[in-house]
């Protein structure tokens, strides 16, 4: 499995854990997600799959591209405000990895693409 794939899967796992904590507190009492949270996770998964940054994906709050629709962005913020502080106790490795990802410095994907093409012309791997 390549590095980009692992990064995206870890992001999705982190989001799944956060949504699970949020949904358990506010929506459900069983093992499964409520329909609203299930739909949000599907949406988040599609957004992650289409992220132009791939392995260099920053956390969403640091990203110059806001790919979530306003309604889903508001729900994501609500979920993260609730689950974020609790992640350190329940899922410390994911929480620390997510926090470290917040320090990533990225440019706009168009510039990243230009840089990769420039390196390719010079005979270097991107």
N, C-alpha and C positions, 0 to 999 in steps of 0.2 A: 504494500500500500504506500503510495507516495505521500510526501510530507503535506502537500496541500489538502489531500483527502483527509488525512488525520486531523488537520487543523479545523476543517469544516465540521467533521464528525464530533470533535470535542466541543466546538461552539454549539452544535445542536444538542449534545448531551447536557451541557450547562443550561441551555434554555429549557430543555425538558425537565430538569430537576427544579429549576426556578418555577416553572409553570405548575409542576406537581405540588410544590409547597403552597403556592398561591391558591390553587384550585382546592386543595384539601382544606384550607382554612376558610375559604369564602363560598365554595360552590357545592362540594360533594362530601359524602361520608364513606364511600366505597373505594375500591382499588382503581377504578377507571376515571379518566378525565371527563368532565362535563362536556356537552357538545360545543359550547363557546370556546373552552380552552383547547379542545381537540382541533377545532377549526383554526384557532390562532397558531397552534403548533404546525399544522399543515402549511399555513401561510409563511411562517418563519422558515420552515424547511425549504420552501420554494425560493425565498429570498436569499438564503444562504447558498443554495445551489447556483444561483445566477450572479453571485457576487463577483464583480470584475477584478477584485484584488486577489482572490484565491488564497494561497498560503500566506500572503502578506496582509490579509484582512485585519484591519484594526477593530477595536470594539466599536459598536454602533455609535456610541456617544462621541467618539473621536473621528468618525468617518465624514469626509467632506460630501459624500453622496448620501442623501437620505432616501432610501428605496422603499421604506414602509409608507403605506397610505396613512393619512392623519389619524384615522380611527384605530388602526393597529399600532401605530406609533404611541398613541396615548395609552393603550392597553399594555404595551411592552414596558412603558415607563412605570405604570402602576404595579405591574408584576415585579419589576426589578427593585422598586422602592420597598416593597414588602419582603421579597425573598433575598435580596442582595445581602443585607446584614446577617441573615440567618444561614447563608451558604457557608460561611466560615466555620460554623459549628457542625453542620450536617454533611457538607461536602468540601472539606478544606482544600484538597488538591485542585479541584475544579475552580474554587474561589480564588486561590493564589494564582493559578494559570490565567484566569480571566483578568485579574488585577495587573499581572505582568503584561498581558496583551494590551492593556490600556496605555502602556508607555511606548507602543510602536509609533514611529513617525512615518507617515506615508504622504505621498503626493496624490494628485489626481490620476486616475488610471490612464488617461490619455498621455500624460507625461511618462508614466511607467512604461507604456507601450513604445513610446519614442526611444526611451533609454534602451529597451530590449532590442529594438531594431538597430540602433547605433552600435551596440555591442556585437550583434550578429554580423554587421558589415565589417567590423574590425576583426572578426574571427573568434570572438569570445562567446562563451555560453552565457545566456542571460541569467 
